[in-house]
Amino acid sequence: MSKLKKIVIGLVILIIAIPATAFGYVYYKLNSMHDSTADESILNSEDYKSDKSITNILLVGTDGRSTNDNGTRSDSMMILTVDNKNKSLKLTSLARDSYVDIPGHSKEKLTHAYAYGGINLLVETIEKNFELDIQNYAVVDFFSFMDIVDTVGGVSVDVDSSVIKEFNRYIGDCYNLNTNSNKGSIEYIKSAGVHKLNGYQALAYARIRYNDTAFERDKRQRQLIEGLATSLKELPVSKYPALLDTILPYIKTNMKAGKILSLGTNILGLIGNGITQMEFPIDDNVNSTGGIVDGKGWVLQYEKDSLDILHDFIFNNIEYNG
């Protein structure tokens, strides 16, 4: 079975939903997902670029069947930036094939850091190589995805005609993975345009991998995050407890209840401005170059100077226009 990539929407939904739910119930639930193995010395250090008014949350989707699987890779890595200085939300995909220096190991693809040392080594690797501070993280396994989408009532995305054939091929696989007795008859996508996808359709959309480039995959999966945020805004408050029950078993995070509540309040105030997106490294054969490295496979090597583009986006709200 192909591995799901980029399923990192759990925390995004969670921290938007939290403020509207019952306070005591939320605290009880949130305490169950706190990760006691978090290396706070790494997360609390300020050795790299940071800003007191900007919070960076690393969202990680693993290729295992649970967040506790040993040896799994972080097939999905995004930084959710809550920017109170510029009053914006930003989402930055980090390419899994980025060629980086993993502390205690050789230069490898970024995705391997999680397999070597879990979330602590991944955070350390990202901070060291991209020279920016990560204060918080959330790790999500991929089995939660269909349930989350169905709980919020589906997600709307604009499907391009070029992916329909590949999309439908994955829909069949994902329909069979869905164990929900209420999933109904299988539904394929027959035309381009905006479609509201159910759980197994959204999973299929996230898994499209051979139709085009890895960067296009990342873009599609950022579409899903934006679509889910929109669906959540329209979700009746009465359904939030069910949403929490769906999400929490699949997430581990260093953040405690008070922190998540605080971030949720901030995000609710900023979500109306939309979510600005980018991918790093920059895929333009100038700021980065892809190619085969002996023993490492295909990797993406980026120029050190291009870190300024990443930092400008996250800390100064400046989008790169090429």
LUMROFI-547732 format. One record per residue (C-alpha): x, y, z. Coordinates in steps of 0.05 Angstrom, whole numbers, plus 32768, in hexadecimal, padded with zeros to 4 digits. Layout:
N
[[X Y Z]]
...
This chain:
322
[[8000 8000 8000]]
[[801B 8045 7FEE]]
[[802B 8072 8028]]
[[8000 80AE 8036]]
[[8027 80EE 8033]]
[[801A 8132 8051]]
[[7FE2 8121 8081]]
[[7FF1 8157 80B4]]
[[7FAD 8178 80BA]]
[[7F9C 815D 80FF]]
[[7FBB 8195 8128]]
[[7FA3 81CB 80F8]]
[[7F5C 81B4 8103]]
[[7F66 81A9 814D]]
[[7F81 81EE 815F]]
[[7F4A 8210 8137]]
[[7F13 81E6 8157]]
[[7F2A 81E8 819F]]
[[7F12 822D 81B6]]
[[7EC9 821C 81A5]]
[[7EC6 81DC 81CD]]
[[7EB7 81D0 8216]]
[[7EF4 81E6 823F]]
[[7EF8 81AD 8270]]
[[7EEB 8178 823C]]
[[7F22 8195 8210]]
[[7F55 8196 8247]]
[[7F46 814D 8258]]
[[7F4D 8138 820F]]
[[7F8B 8161 81FF]]
[[7FB2 8146 823A]]
[[7FAD 8101 821B]]
[[7FD7 8113 81DE]]
[[8011 8137 81FF]]
[[8053 8118 81EC]]
[[807E 8110 822A]]
[[80BA 80FC 8200]]
[[80C1 8142 81E3]]
[[8107 815F 81EB]]
[[80F5 81A3 8206]]
[[813E 81B9 8205]]
[[813B 81B9 81B9]]
[[80F6 81D8 81B4]]
[[8104 820E 81E8]]
[[8148 8222 81CD]]
[[814F 8261 81A3]]
[[818E 8250 817C]]
[[816F 8260 8139]]
[[8144 8296 811B]]
[[8106 82A5 8143]]
[[80D5 82DD 8154]]
[[80AC 82E1 8195]]
[[806E 82F4 816E]]
[[8073 82B9 813E]]
[[8067 8270 814F]]
[[807F 8237 8122]]
[[805D 81F4 812A]]
[[807B 81B8 8106]]
[[8044 818A 80EA]]
[[805C 8144 80DB]]
[[8038 810C 80B6]]
[[805A 80C9 80BE]]
[[8057 808D 808F]]
[[8048 805D 80C8]]
[[8006 8043 80E2]]
[[800C 806A 8123]]
[[8034 80A3 8140]]
[[805A 8070 816A]]
[[8074 8045 8131]]
[[80BF 803C 8136]]
[[80E9 804A 80F8]]
[[80B3 806E 80D1]]
[[80C5 80AA 80A7]]
[[80A7 80EF 80A8]]
[[808A 80EE 8062]]
[[8068 8130 8070]]
[[8086 816E 8090]]
[[8066 81B3 8092]]
[[8071 81F0 80BD]]
[[8032 8213 80D3]]
[[8044 825B 80E4]]
[[8017 8283 8112]]
[[802E 82CA 8105]]
[[8011 82FE 8135]]
[[8042 8333 811C]]
[[8029 8333 80D4]]
[[7FE4 8317 80E6]]
[[7FE9 82DB 80B9]]
[[7FEB 828F 80B6]]
[[801E 826D 808B]]
[[802A 8225 8076]]
[[806E 820F 805D]]
[[807A 81C9 8040]]
[[80C0 81AD 804B]]
[[80D3 817E 8013]]
[[80E0 8138 802E]]
[[811A 812F 7FFD]]
[[813F 816D 8016]]
[[8189 815A 801E]]
[[819A 816C 8066]]
[[81CD 815F 809D]]
[[81AC 8132 80D1]]
[[81CF 8139 8114]]
[[81F3 80F9 8126]]
[[81EA 80DE 80DF]]
[[8202 80EE 809A]]
[[81E1 811C 8068]]
[[819F 80FC 8056]]
[[8159 810C 803E]]
[[8132 8134 8071]]
[[80FE 80FD 8076]]
[[8130 80CD 8095]]
[[813B 80F7 80D4]]
[[80FA 80E0 80F4]]
[[810C 8097 80E6]]
[[8150 80A0 8107]]
[[813B 80C5 8145]]
[[80F1 80D6 8146]]
[[80D4 811B 814E]]
[[810D 8136 8179]]
[[8141 8128 8143]]
[[8114 8142 810D]]
[[810A 8185 8131]]
[[8154 818A 813D]]
[[8163 817C 80F4]]
[[8131 81AF 80DA]]
[[814A 81E5 810A]]
[[8193 81D9 80F9]]
[[818C 81D5 80AD]]
[[8156 820A 80A2]]
[[8170 8237 80DA]]
[[812C 8247 80F8]]
[[810D 823A 813C]]
[[80D7 8205 8145]]
[[80B0 820D 8186]]
[[807B 81D7 817F]]
[[8069 8199 8157]]
[[8031 8168 814A]]
[[8039 8122 812B]]
[[7FFF 8102 8107]]
[[7FF9 80BC 80EA]]
[[7FD2 80B1 80AA]]
[[7F98 8085 80C1]]
[[7F73 80C0 80DF]]
[[7F6B 80E4 809D]]
[[7F2B 80C6 8081]]
[[7F07 80CB 80C4]]
[[7F1B 8114 80CC]]
[[7F02 8128 8087]]
[[7EC1 8103 8090]]
[[7EB6 8122 80D5]]
[[7EBC 8169 80BA]]
[[7E8C 8158 8081]]
[[7EBF 8154 8048]]
[[7EF2 8182 802A]]
[[7EED 81AC 7FEA]]
[[7F28 81AD 7FBA]]
[[7F32 81C3 7F72]]
[[7F44 8185 7F4B]]
[[7F6E 818E 7F0C]]
[[7F5D 8165 7ECF]]
[[7FA4 814A 7ECB]]
[[7F9E 8122 7F0B]]
[[7F59 8103 7F03]]
[[7F71 80BF 7EE7]]
[[7FA5 80B6 7F1F]]
[[7F74 80D2 7F52]]
[[7F3F 809D 7F42]]
[[7F73 8066 7F44]]
[[7F81 8078 7F8D]]
[[7F37 8081 7F9D]]
[[7F2D 8037 7F94]]
[[7F66 8025 7FC3]]
[[7F50 8057 7FF8]]
[[7F07 8042 7FF5]]
[[7F1D 7FFB 8007]]
[[7F46 8017 8042]]
[[7F0A 803B 805E]]
[[7EE9 800F 8093]]
[[7EAE 803E 809F]]
[[7E6D 8017 8095]]
[[7E4C 8057 807E]]
[[7E7C 8066 8045]]
[[7E49 8055 8010]]
[[7E58 8041 7FC8]]
[[7E9A 8056 7FAA]]
[[7E99 809A 7F88]]
[[7ECD 80AD 7F54]]
[[7EDF 80F3 7F3B]]
[[7EC7 80FC 7EF3]]
[[7ED8 8145 7EE4]]
[[7F08 817D 7EF5]]
[[7EF3 81B6 7F22]]
[[7EE0 81C0 7F6B]]
[[7EC9 8180 7F8E]]
[[7EB7 8173 7FD6]]
[[7EDE 8134 7FE7]]
[[7ECA 8102 801B]]
[[7EFD 80DD 8046]]
[[7F16 80A8 8017]]
[[7F16 80D9 7FDC]]
[[7F40 810B 8003]]
[[7F70 80D4 8017]]
[[7F77 80C1 7FCE]]
[[7F84 8109 7FBA]]
[[7FBB 810E 7FEE]]
[[7FDB 80CE 7FD5]]
[[7FE2 80E1 7F8B]]
[[802C 80D9 7F80]]
[[803F 80C4 7F39]]
[[8017 80F5 7F10]]
[[8047 812F 7F18]]
[[807C 814A 7F48]]
[[8085 8145 7F93]]
[[807A 8191 7F96]]
[[8036 8189 7F75]]
[[8024 8154 7FA9]]
[[8037 8184 7FE0]]
[[800C 81BA 7FC0]]
[[7FCF 818B 7FBC]]
[[7FD6 8179 8005]]
[[7FDB 81C1 801A]]
[[7F99 81CA 7FF4]]
[[7F7B 8195 8021]]
[[7F91 81BA 8060]]
[[7F71 81FA 8048]]
[[7F32 81D5 8034]]
[[7F2E 81B3 8077]]
[[7F36 81F5 809B]]
[[7EFB 8210 8072]]
[[7ED1 81D3 8082]]
[[7EE0 81DB 80CB]]
[[7EC8 8223 80CC]]
[[7E85 8209 80B3]]
[[7E82 81CE 80E4]]
[[7E4C 81D3 811A]]
[[7E68 81DA 8160]]
[[7E40 819D 8174]]
[[7E6F 8172 814A]]
[[7EB0 818B 8169]]
[[7EB2 8155 81A0]]
[[7EAC 811E 816B]]
[[7EE4 8141 8144]]
[[7F11 8142 8180]]
[[7F03 80F8 818E]]
[[7F16 80E9 8146]]
[[7F57 8111 8146]]
[[7F76 8108 818A]]
[[7F88 80BE 8186]]
[[7FB3 80CC 8149]]
[[7FDC 8108 8161]]
[[8017 8113 818F]]
[[8031 8158 819F]]
[[805E 817B 81D0]]
[[8028 81B0 81DB]]
[[7FFE 81AE 821A]]
[[7FB5 81C2 821D]]
[[7FC1 820B 8230]]
[[7FF0 8215 81F5]]
[[7FC0 81F6 81C3]]
[[7F87 8220 81DE]]
[[7FB1 825F 81D7]]
[[7FC6 824E 8190]]
[[7F7F 823D 817E]]
[[7F68 8282 8193]]
[[7F9F 82A2 8169]]
[[7F8E 8279 812C]]
[[7F44 8288 8130]]
[[7F56 82D1 812D]]
[[7F83 82C8 80F0]]
[[7F60 8292 80C7]]
[[7F34 82C5 80A3]]
[[7F73 82DF 8080]]
[[7F7F 829B 8060]]
[[7FBD 8270 8062]]
[[7FF9 8285 8038]]
[[8023 824B 801D]]
[[8067 823A 8003]]
[[8096 81FF 7FFA]]
[[80DF 81FA 800D]]
[[8111 81EE 7FEE]]
[[80FE 821A 7FB3]]
[[80F6 81EE 7F75]]
[[8115 821A 7F3E]]
[[8159 81FB 7F2E]]
[[8178 823B 7F4A]]
[[816A 8239 7F94]]
[[816B 81ED 7F94]]
[[8180 81B4 7F67]]
[[8164 816E 7F66]]
[[818E 8132 7F53]]
[[81AA 80EE 7F65]]
[[81DE 80E9 7F9D]]
[[8202 80A7 7FA3]]
[[81E3 807D 7FD9]]
[[81AD 80B1 7FE9]]
[[8180 80AD 7FAC]]
[[815F 80EB 7F90]]
[[8168 8127 7FBE]]
[[815A 8171 7FBC]]
[[8197 819C 7FCC]]
[[8189 81E5 7FDD]]
[[81B5 8222 7FDD]]
[[81C5 823E 8022]]
[[81B2 8284 800B]]
[[816B 826C 7FFD]]
[[815E 8267 8047]]
[[8152 82B2 8045]]
[[8115 82A4 8019]]
[[80F9 8274 804D]]
[[8107 82A4 8087]]
[[80E9 82DF 8062]]
[[80A9 82B7 8057]]
[[80A2 829F 809E]]
[[80BA 82DD 80C4]]
[[80AF 8318 8095]]
[[8071 8301 806F]]
[[8096 8309 802C]]
[[8082 82D8 7FF6]]
[[80B5 82C0 7FC3]]
[[80A3 82D1 7F7C]]
[[80DF 82B4 7F58]]
